[in-house]
Amino acid sequence: MYENERKEIELLREGIAKIEVKCRHEMRQPLPVERSLMAEMRQKADQLELELPVGNPLTFQGPQARASGGNGGPFNTHGEFFQAVRTAGLPGGRTDHRLYAAATGANETTPSDGGFLVGQDLRSEILTTAFDVGKLAKLCTRYTVSSNANGIQIPGLDETSRAAGSRHGGVRSYYISEASEKTASKPKFRLIELTLKKSVVLIYATDEIIQDVSVLARYITKVAGDEIAFTMDDAIINGTGAGQPLGILNSGALVTVPKETGQAADTLVLENIVKMWSRMIGSSRQNAVWLINQNVESQLYTMSLSVGTGGSPVFLPGGAMSAQPYMTLFGRPIIPCEQCAELGDLGDIILADFKNGGVLIEKGGIQADMSIHIRFIEDESVFRFVSRWDFQPVLAAPVTPFKGGASNTQSHFVALAARD
């Protein structure tokens, strides 16, 4: 039932797509007669779709890979889907009816726009890859923004000092004698406001890669996931907050430990490590990690603790180069991170507690599309992946300890000053 109507709609949509592909191939706008014909076909197709029963749409969800435990959708693999997209875009190419993806209640990419919606399972797989490959995003406290929101406001304590009367933004406890009048106190809050930022990844795949179904799927998933992960980690460390997330190095929460008097340029000494550790909030030490540029490792391997006229290595176990080095400092993991600054610059080594100190929001996945038209002459197809997310530290400023003075402020994020 309704098979004839569905077939007619499919042919009308294919006719519109072919005219548009022809125009792009010839690098021109549609002629008046072509515009009129497309409008007529589009109107007729829309009218026929309105006559179809509700809940039984003509269009189909994009590829659900059966081999990987999908729900038995029309495409067996992601690579098969990508090949169908390219065939549909070629001059005279036939459009596979399974490519028409119209997810209910969501924006869609149609053939007339030069692309097709990539299936949800592939998008989820890429996002999972990004968080698995990325070093920092998975360490943060994460929230998913609802479908109707563009950001989130999280209440946080406005605490900049641990002095009496300032803890938790103004809460205070004290001892009183019997029948004495009590003094009221209350906490002070601030809103941590995060607004989704859009990050776009474009991947170009040659015809040779597209012809190999298995290679194509692995290639796209890995490259897209790796690039999104790299961008996230870079923004979490270096983001300016202007049109992108606010990274820890540019936030007001950062504590910067000065270099030692007379310390040589581009060096790291034990005193730097000890003082950085002392500036981490005590309750955050159990969750803290050390982020380093790999060039810092040479300084760690040669770092020693002076004892009289001698000394002992700080980083190597038992002083033996053949033994496996302890990839920890003060018992906390060391994570080589290429987004950290060059040796000697601010940010080459960072002590960070992302679990308590950083908030990351995301819009529940990645929007993914594919088109052959942008680089048609170069025999390349273009994959576009859009992720929307944001990050910022919880604290607006370092916290002055209860005892220790304003010159020894503490934070979830501690970096070593530049050693020029």
SULTA-V569017 format. One record per residue. RES is the residue in one letter. PSI is psi in degrees with one decimal (999 if undefined). OMEGA is omega in whole degrees, 0 to 359 (* if undefined). BURIAL is b if it has 24 or more other C-alpha atoms within 12 Angstrom, else e. Layout:
res->RES psi->PSI omega->OMEGA burial->BURIAL
res->RES psi->PSI omega->OMEGA burial->BURIAL
This chain:
res->M psi->136.7 omega->181 burial->e
res->Y psi->11.0 omega->180 burial->e
res->E psi->-39.2 omega->180 burial->e
res->N psi->-42.1 omega->180 burial->e
res->E psi->-42.6 omega->180 burial->e
res->R psi->-41.0 omega->179 burial->b
res->K psi->-40.0 omega->180 burial->e
res->E psi->-41.1 omega->178 burial->e
res->I psi->-43.5 omega->179 burial->b
res->E psi->-43.5 omega->180 burial->b
res->L psi->-37.9 omega->178 burial->e
res->L psi->-44.7 omega->179 burial->b
res->R psi->-39.9 omega->178 burial->b
res->E psi->-40.1 omega->179 burial->b
res->G psi->-41.3 omega->178 burial->b
res->I psi->-45.2 omega->182 burial->b
res->A psi->-40.0 omega->182 burial->b
res->K psi->-39.6 omega->178 burial->b
res->I psi->-43.3 omega->181 burial->b
res->E psi->-39.4 omega->177 burial->b
res->V psi->-42.3 omega->179 burial->b
res->K psi->-43.1 omega->180 burial->b
res->C psi->-41.2 omega->179 burial->e
res->R psi->-41.4 omega->180 burial->b
res->H psi->-36.7 omega->179 burial->e
res->E psi->2.6 omega->176 burial->e
res->M psi->53.9 omega->179 burial->e
res->R psi->165.0 omega->174 burial->e
res->Q psi->154.5 omega->178 burial->e
res->P psi->141.5 omega->175 burial->e
res->L psi->159.2 omega->180 burial->e
res->P psi->-41.0 omega->180 burial->e
res->V psi->-34.3 omega->178 burial->e
res->E psi->-40.5 omega->178 burial->e
res->R psi->-41.3 omega->179 burial->e
res->S psi->-41.7 omega->180 burial->e
res->L psi->-42.8 omega->179 burial->e
res->M psi->-40.4 omega->178 burial->b
res->A psi->-40.7 omega->180 burial->e
res->E psi->-44.1 omega->180 burial->e
res->M psi->-38.9 omega->180 burial->b
res->R psi->-41.6 omega->179 burial->b
res->Q psi->-41.6 omega->180 burial->e
res->K psi->-41.3 omega->179 burial->e
res->A psi->-41.3 omega->179 burial->b
res->D psi->-41.3 omega->180 burial->e
res->Q psi->-40.5 omega->179 burial->e
res->L psi->-37.6 omega->179 burial->b
res->E psi->-34.2 omega->178 burial->b
res->L psi->-25.7 omega->181 burial->e
res->E psi->-10.6 omega->178 burial->e
res->L psi->153.0 omega->180 burial->e
res->P psi->142.1 omega->177 burial->e
res->V psi->140.0 omega->179 burial->e
res->G psi->1.0 omega->178 burial->e
res->N psi->68.1 omega->188 burial->e
res->P psi->157.0 omega->176 burial->e
res->L psi->-38.3 omega->190 burial->b
res->T psi->163.2 omega->185 burial->b
res->F psi->152.7 omega->175 burial->b
res->Q psi->144.5 omega->178 burial->b
res->G psi->-178.8 omega->196 burial->b
res->P psi->130.8 omega->171 burial->b
res->Q psi->108.0 omega->189 burial->b
res->A psi->111.0 omega->179 burial->b
res->R psi->-40.2 omega->185 burial->e
res->A psi->-28.6 omega->183 burial->e
res->S psi->19.1 omega->175 burial->e
res->G psi->26.0 omega->179 burial->e
res->G psi->-171.0 omega->185 burial->e
res->N psi->22.7 omega->176 burial->e
res->G psi->35.3 omega->180 burial->e
res->G psi->-176.4 omega->189 burial->b
res->P psi->-25.8 omega->181 burial->b
res->F psi->136.5 omega->181 burial->b
res->N psi->-35.2 omega->182 burial->b
res->T psi->163.4 omega->176 burial->b
res->H psi->-38.3 omega->180 burial->b
res->G psi->-39.0 omega->177 burial->b
res->E psi->-39.2 omega->177 burial->b
res->F psi->-46.3 omega->181 burial->b
res->F psi->-38.3 omega->178 burial->b
res->Q psi->-38.3 omega->179 burial->b
res->A psi->-36.2 omega->178 burial->b
res->V psi->-45.3 omega->181 burial->b
res->R psi->-42.9 omega->179 burial->b
res->T psi->-40.1 omega->181 burial->b
res->A psi->-29.8 omega->183 burial->b
res->G psi->-12.6 omega->180 burial->b
res->L psi->146.3 omega->177 burial->b
res->P psi->122.8 omega->180 burial->b
res->G psi->0.6 omega->181 burial->e
res->G psi->148.2 omega->182 burial->e
res->R psi->136.1 omega->180 burial->b
res->T psi->118.1 omega->177 burial->b
res->D psi->128.7 omega->185 burial->b
res->H psi->-20.5 omega->181 burial->b
res->R psi->-12.8 omega->182 burial->b
res->L psi->-18.4 omega->182 burial->b
res->Y psi->99.8 omega->183 burial->b
res->A psi->119.5 omega->179 burial->b
res->A psi->87.8 omega->180 burial->b
res->A psi->127.2 omega->184 burial->e
res->T psi->130.9 omega->175 burial->e
res->G psi->7.2 omega->182 burial->e
res->A psi->158.8 omega->175 burial->e
res->N psi->151.8 omega->182 burial->e
res->E psi->157.0 omega->173 burial->b
res->T psi->124.3 omega->185 burial->b
res->T psi->162.0 omega->179 burial->b
res->P psi->-32.1 omega->181 burial->b
res->S psi->-16.7 omega->176 burial->b
res->D psi->1.7 omega->177 burial->b
res->G psi->18.2 omega->180 burial->b
res->G psi->178.7 omega->180 burial->b
res->F psi->148.5 omega->179 burial->b
res->L psi->130.6 omega->178 burial->b
res->V psi->141.4 omega->187 burial->b
res->G psi->153.3 omega->183 burial->b
res->Q psi->-35.6 omega->183 burial->b
res->D psi->-35.6 omega->177 burial->b
res->L psi->-41.0 omega->179 burial->b
res->R psi->-41.8 omega->178 burial->b
res->S psi->-39.3 omega->180 burial->b
res->E psi->-40.6 omega->180 burial->b
res->I psi->-42.5 omega->179 burial->b
res->L psi->-41.5 omega->177 burial->b
res->T psi->-42.4 omega->178 burial->b
res->T psi->-41.8 omega->181 burial->b
res->A psi->-44.2 omega->181 burial->b
res->F psi->-28.4 omega->177 burial->b
res->D psi->-42.0 omega->182 burial->e
res->V psi->-40.3 omega->181 burial->b
res->G psi->144.9 omega->183 burial->b
res->K psi->-28.9 omega->192 burial->b
res->L psi->-39.8 omega->185 burial->b
res->A psi->-38.5 omega->182 burial->b
res->K psi->-12.2 omega->179 burial->b
res->L psi->-14.9 omega->185 burial->b
res->C psi->158.9 omega->168 burial->b
res->T psi->123.5 omega->188 burial->b
res->R psi->140.9 omega->175 burial->b
res->Y psi->144.9 omega->175 burial->b
res->T psi->125.4 omega->181 burial->b
res->V psi->140.0 omega->180 burial->b
res->S psi->163.0 omega->186 burial->e
res->S psi->-27.0 omega->184 burial->e
res->N psi->4.9 omega->184 burial->e
res->A psi->156.5 omega->178 burial->e
res->N psi->10.2 omega->181 burial->e
res->G psi->-168.0 omega->182 burial->b
res->I psi->147.1 omega->175 burial->b
res->Q psi->122.8 omega->183 burial->e
res->I psi->123.7 omega->178 burial->b
res->P psi->134.6 omega->179 burial->e
res->G psi->152.6 omega->179 burial->b
res->L psi->135.9 omega->178 burial->b
res->D psi->76.2 omega->185 burial->b
res->E psi->121.1 omega->177 burial->b
res->T psi->-1.8 omega->180 burial->b
res->S psi->146.3 omega->176 burial->b
res->R psi->9.7 omega->178 burial->b
res->A psi->157.1 omega->180 burial->e
res->A psi->130.7 omega->182 burial->e
res->G psi->-7.3 omega->181 burial->e
res->S psi->-15.5 omega->181 burial->b
res->R psi->139.1 omega->182 burial->b
res->H psi->27.5 omega->177 burial->b
res->G psi->7.1 omega->177 burial->e
res->G psi->0.8 omega->179 burial->e
res->V psi->140.4 omega->182 burial->e
res->R psi->139.1 omega->172 burial->e
res->S psi->150.3 omega->183 burial->e
res->Y psi->167.1 omega->179 burial->e
res->Y psi->139.6 omega->179 burial->e
res->I psi->158.2 omega->177 burial->e
res->S psi->167.8 omega->183 burial->e
res->E psi->134.5 omega->177 burial->e
res->A psi->7.2 omega->178 burial->e
res->S psi->152.2 omega->180 burial->e
res->E psi->139.3 omega->181 burial->e
res->K psi->144.9 omega->178 burial->e
res->T psi->126.6 omega->183 burial->e
res->A psi->150.9 omega->174 burial->e
res->S psi->158.7 omega->180 burial->e
res->K psi->152.5 omega->179 burial->e
res->P psi->158.0 omega->177 burial->e
res->K psi->130.0 omega->184 burial->e
res->F psi->159.4 omega->171 burial->e
res->R psi->157.8 omega->179 burial->e
res->L psi->126.4 omega->172 burial->e
res->I psi->106.0 omega->186 burial->b
res->E psi->123.0 omega->178 burial->b
res->L psi->133.1 omega->179 burial->b
res->T psi->132.6 omega->184 burial->b
res->L psi->132.6 omega->175 burial->b
res->K psi->141.2 omega->183 burial->b
res->K psi->127.0 omega->177 burial->b
res->S psi->129.2 omega->185 burial->b
res->V psi->134.0 omega->176 burial->b
res->V psi->126.3 omega->176 burial->b
res->L psi->131.4 omega->180 burial->b
res->I psi->129.3 omega->179 burial->b
res->Y psi->127.6 omega->180 burial->b
res->A psi->130.3 omega->181 burial->b
res->T psi->162.9 omega->177 burial->b
res->D psi->-34.6 omega->182 burial->b
res->E psi->-40.5 omega->179 burial->e
res->I psi->-41.1 omega->183 burial->e
res->I psi->-30.3 omega->181 burial->b
res->Q psi->-21.4 omega->179 burial->b
res->D psi->103.7 omega->187 burial->e
res->V psi->-48.6 omega->185 burial->e
res->S psi->-41.1 omega->179 burial->e
res->V psi->-40.6 omega->183 burial->b
res->L psi->-49.3 omega->183 burial->b
res->A psi->-44.8 omega->180 burial->b
res->R psi->-40.5 omega->182 burial->e
res->Y psi->-49.9 omega->183 burial->b
res->I psi->-45.8 omega->182 burial->b
res->T psi->-44.7 omega->182 burial->b
res->K psi->-48.6 omega->184 burial->b
res->V psi->-45.1 omega->179 burial->b
res->A psi->-45.3 omega->180 burial->b
res->G psi->-43.0 omega->180 burial->b
res->D psi->-43.7 omega->184 burial->b
res->E psi->-40.6 omega->177 burial->b
res->I psi->-41.2 omega->179 burial->b
res->A psi->-43.3 omega->180 burial->b
res->F psi->-45.7 omega->181 burial->b
res->T psi->-41.5 omega->179 burial->b
res->M psi->-49.9 omega->181 burial->b
res->D psi->-39.7 omega->180 burial->b
res->D psi->-42.5 omega->181 burial->b
res->A psi->-36.9 omega->180 burial->b
res->I psi->-32.9 omega->178 burial->b
res->I psi->-47.9 omega->192 burial->b
res->N psi->0.9 omega->184 burial->b
res->G psi->140.1 omega->184 burial->b
res->T psi->-18.8 omega->184 burial->e
res->G psi->-7.8 omega->179 burial->b
res->A psi->97.3 omega->182 burial->e
res->G psi->5.7 omega->180 burial->e
res->Q psi->166.0 omega->180 burial->b
res->P psi->157.2 omega->178 burial->b
res->L psi->107.9 omega->182 burial->b
res->G psi->163.5 omega->185 burial->b
res->I psi->-33.2 omega->181 burial->b
res->L psi->-20.2 omega->180 burial->b
res->N psi->7.4 omega->182 burial->b
res->S psi->159.3 omega->177 burial->b
res->G psi->-12.4 omega->183 burial->b
res->A psi->-14.1 omega->187 burial->b
res->L psi->133.4 omega->169 burial->b
res->V psi->127.4 omega->180 burial->b
res->T psi->116.8 omega->180 burial->b
res->V psi->125.7 omega->181 burial->b
res->P psi->157.1 omega->177 burial->b
res->K psi->166.1 omega->179 burial->b
res->E psi->150.7 omega->178 burial->e
res->T psi->126.8 omega->180 burial->e
res->G psi->7.9 omega->181 burial->e
res->Q psi->133.3 omega->182 burial->e
res->A psi->155.8 omega->180 burial->e
res->A psi->146.7 omega->175 burial->e
res->D psi->43.6 omega->178 burial->b
res->T psi->163.1 omega->174 burial->b
res->L psi->126.5 omega->182 burial->b
res->V psi->163.4 omega->184 burial->b
res->L psi->-37.5 omega->181 burial->b
res->E psi->-33.3 omega->177 burial->e
res->N psi->-45.8 omega->182 burial->b
res->I psi->-45.8 omega->181 burial->b
res->V psi->-43.4 omega->183 burial->e
res->K psi->-33.5 omega->175 burial->b
res->M psi->-44.2 omega->180 burial->b
res->W psi->-38.5 omega->182 burial->b
res->S psi->-16.7 omega->182 burial->b
res->R psi->-2.6 omega->174 burial->b
res->M psi->134.6 omega->176 burial->b
res->I psi->131.2 omega->187 burial->b
res->G psi->-43.0 omega->182 burial->e
res->S psi->-12.9 omega->181 burial->e
res->S psi->-10.1 omega->185 burial->b
res->R psi->-34.7 omega->183 burial->b
res->Q psi->-15.7 omega->179 burial->e
res->N psi->-2.6 omega->187 burial->b
res->A psi->152.2 omega->174 burial->b
res->V psi->153.2 omega->175 burial->b
res->W psi->125.6 omega->175 burial->b
res->L psi->129.2 omega->182 burial->b
res->I psi->149.4 omega->164 burial->b
res->N psi->141.6 omega->184 burial->b
res->Q psi->-23.9 omega->178 burial->e
res->N psi->-16.7 omega->179 burial->b
res->V psi->-22.2 omega->184 burial->b
res->E psi->-37.3 omega->180 burial->b
res->S psi->-32.0 omega->178 burial->e
res->Q psi->-36.1 omega->180 burial->b
res->L psi->-42.5 omega->183 burial->b
res->Y psi->-27.9 omega->182 burial->b
res->T psi->2.2 omega->181 burial->e
res->M psi->136.9 omega->182 burial->b
res->S psi->157.3 omega->176 burial->e
res->L psi->118.3 omega->181 burial->e
res->S psi->130.8 omega->177 burial->e
res->V psi->102.3 omega->184 burial->e
res->G psi->-124.3 omega->179 burial->e
res->T psi->-2.3 omega->180 burial->e
res->G psi->-151.7 omega->180 burial->e
res->G psi->176.9 omega->179 burial->e
res->S psi->147.9 omega->179 burial->e
res->P psi->145.8 omega->179 burial->b
res->V psi->-34.3 omega->191 burial->b
res->F psi->-28.1 omega->184 burial->b
res->L psi->137.2 omega->180 burial->b
res->P psi->126.0 omega->176 burial->e
res->G psi->11.1 omega->179 burial->e
res->G psi->13.6 omega->184 burial->e
res->A psi->125.2 omega->179 burial->e
res->M psi->-24.7 omega->182 burial->e
res->S psi->-18.3 omega->180 burial->e
res->A psi->160.1 omega->180 burial->e
res->Q psi->127.4 omega->182 burial->e
res->P psi->149.0 omega->174 burial->e
res->Y psi->112.3 omega->178 burial->b
res->M psi->48.2 omega->176 burial->b
res->T psi->158.0 omega->170 burial->b
res->L psi->127.7 omega->187 burial->b
res->F psi->33.6 omega->177 burial->b
res->G psi->2.2 omega->182 burial->e
res->R psi->142.9 omega->186 burial->e
res->P psi->147.1 omega->173 burial->e
res->I psi->125.1 omega->182 burial->b
res->I psi->108.3 omega->173 burial->b
res->P psi->130.8 omega->186 burial->b
res->C psi->115.1 omega->186 burial->b
res->E psi->-12.0 omega->176 burial->b
res->Q psi->-10.4 omega->175 burial->b
res->C psi->153.9 omega->184 burial->b
res->A psi->165.3 omega->177 burial->b
res->E psi->152.5 omega->179 burial->e
res->L psi->128.3 omega->179 burial->b
res->G psi->-13.3 omega->180 burial->b
res->D psi->157.7 omega->175 burial->b
res->L psi->124.6 omega->180 burial->b
res->G psi->3.6 omega->177 burial->b
res->D psi->-25.9 omega->173 burial->b
res->I psi->130.1 omega->184 burial->b
res->I psi->137.0 omega->172 burial->b
res->L psi->121.2 omega->190 burial->b
res->A psi->140.0 omega->171 burial->b
res->D psi->95.7 omega->183 burial->b
res->F psi->-28.1 omega->183 burial->b
res->K psi->-45.1 omega->181 burial->b
res->N psi->-21.4 omega->189 burial->b
res->G psi->-10.6 omega->183 burial->b
res->G psi->139.8 omega->178 burial->b
res->V psi->130.4 omega->179 burial->b
res->L psi->130.4 omega->176 burial->b
res->I psi->151.5 omega->178 burial->b
res->E psi->161.1 omega->184 burial->b
res->K psi->27.2 omega->173 burial->b
res->G psi->40.3 omega->173 burial->b
res->G psi->-167.3 omega->185 burial->b
res->I psi->136.5 omega->171 burial->b
res->Q psi->126.5 omega->185 burial->b
res->A psi->134.6 omega->180 burial->b
res->D psi->163.1 omega->179 burial->b
res->M psi->143.1 omega->177 burial->b
res->S psi->147.5 omega->177 burial->b
res->I psi->-5.2 omega->194 burial->b
res->H psi->-31.1 omega->186 burial->b
res->I psi->-41.6 omega->181 burial->b
res->R psi->45.5 omega->182 burial->b
res->F psi->-41.9 omega->183 burial->b
res->I psi->-31.8 omega->181 burial->e
res->E psi->6.3 omega->182 burial->e
res->D psi->42.7 omega->179 burial->e
res->E psi->142.6 omega->173 burial->b
res->S psi->152.5 omega->184 burial->b
res->V psi->128.9 omega->175 burial->b
res->F psi->132.2 omega->181 burial->b
res->R psi->128.3 omega->179 burial->b
res->F psi->123.3 omega->182 burial->b
res->V psi->121.9 omega->175 burial->b
res->S psi->144.3 omega->179 burial->b
res->R psi->120.9 omega->183 burial->b
res->W psi->173.0 omega->177 burial->b
res->D psi->159.4 omega->179 burial->b
res->F psi->147.1 omega->167 burial->b
res->Q psi->154.6 omega->177 burial->b
res->P psi->154.4 omega->181 burial->b
res->V psi->-42.7 omega->182 burial->b
res->L psi->144.0 omega->174 burial->b
res->A psi->-21.1 omega->181 burial->b
res->A psi->158.3 omega->176 burial->b
res->P psi->160.8 omega->183 burial->b
res->V psi->131.7 omega->176 burial->b
res->T psi->126.7 omega->183 burial->b
res->P psi->161.2 omega->179 burial->b
res->F psi->-44.0 omega->175 burial->e
res->K psi->133.7 omega->181 burial->e
res->G psi->-20.9 omega->175 burial->e
res->G psi->159.7 omega->183 burial->e
res->A psi->-17.0 omega->180 burial->e
res->S psi->-3.9 omega->181 burial->e
res->N psi->45.6 omega->180 burial->b
res->T psi->158.4 omega->183 burial->b
res->Q psi->159.7 omega->182 burial->b
res->S psi->173.1 omega->172 burial->b
res->H psi->-14.9 omega->185 burial->b
res->F psi->123.1 omega->183 burial->b
res->V psi->131.1 omega->179 burial->b
res->A psi->161.4 omega->179 burial->b
res->L psi->134.3 omega->181 burial->b
res->A psi->161.7 omega->180 burial->b
res->A psi->143.6 omega->176 burial->b
res->R psi->85.1 omega->184 burial->b
res->D psi->999 omega->* burial->e
